[in-house]
Amino acid sequence: MLNDKIKELVEKCKSKIAEVKETSATELQKIKSESLGKNSELANMMKCMRDLPGEERPKFGQMVNEARKLLEEAFAEAESKMQEKMLHDKLEKEKVDITLPCDMTFEQTRGHLHPVSLVTNEIMDIFKGLGFEVLEGPEIETDYYCFEALNIPKNHPARDMQDTFYITENILLRTHTSPNQVRTMKKKQPPIKMLCPGKVYRSDDDASHSPMFHQIEGLVVDKNITLCDLQGTLETFAKALFDEKTKTRFRPSFFPFTEPSVEVDLTCSNCGGTGCKLCKGTGWIEVLGAGMVNPKVLENCGIDSEKYTGYAFGMGLERIAMIKYGIPNIKLFFENDVRFLKQFR
Ligand code: PHE
């Protein structure tokens, strides 16, 4: 049993707790330390115990402890009620109104492939269907693989055709993907039927040239390969990429690594060959370079040119994409303006 003074103290404290605002945690904390802390009345009572006669002390101590327990319970209850109330208020405030119309500016947009990737994939699919395997190689090359093995000796005027970024005298950024064909021929004997896509670099910059662009080149080496095989393959390719009516035309040209060499034109995909702005009224559009692999190149790569012949071709992918999609400037591919890119979704 508590004596009256202690009872009164407990009641006083309980009514203080009851008066605390439901959300004032600091106030509750303050009352708690005033009521149970070192300088509280309860603590002082404990200190007074030594003035009591010895036989009364245990009983008194028990009473004070009982009062402390009651108060601790009262505080614990008040604290948990307060936490519950605060959580409830927070949830009320944070309620999401699912009836609000969604803000279209935050619409999640799905990514998609870049137009250059789209044509790359399409072209690779066509050639894969014709039995070509895709092989990739390094973008930083040596002079040997990029030029010398391809029959372009140092100081030869043909080097002017490929405005090269040199890193050192013998190391450079590849100007075409042909070095990868040299690497492949050095590694394996014919039959070879390969395609190499990738980035290439040239010091050239205007509406139709970019210092970095993409190429796909093809190489076929086997017994009895002729210019007719090249023509048939490229015609099949052109019809698959544009449409059935597309015609191909070979014009004589020069590349040190092919002999004979040709430039390949396709009938204009825009006007069908009657002449328009895109083909400058000629009805034809130049799309790639090609030819029969120069026997010197085969020999440089350890392939018997008496036994084997081959053809090779190479094209710029941005150029193909520009023709296919009617894009007037190569820079549009690299500016990453979503208004441009979105059109290829
Ligand atoms: N490698 C040549 C270039 O980039 C393209 C080409 C490849 C021409 C194969 C003929 C044969 O200019």
Boltz pocket constraint, residues with backbone or C-beta under 6 A from the ligand:
constraints:
  - pocket:
      binder: B
      contacts: [[A, 175], [A, 176], [A, 177], [A, 178], [A, 217], [A, 218], [A, 255], [A, 258], [A, 262], [A, 289], [A, 290], [A, 291], [A, 312], [A, 313], [A, 314], [A, 315]]
      max_distance: 6.0
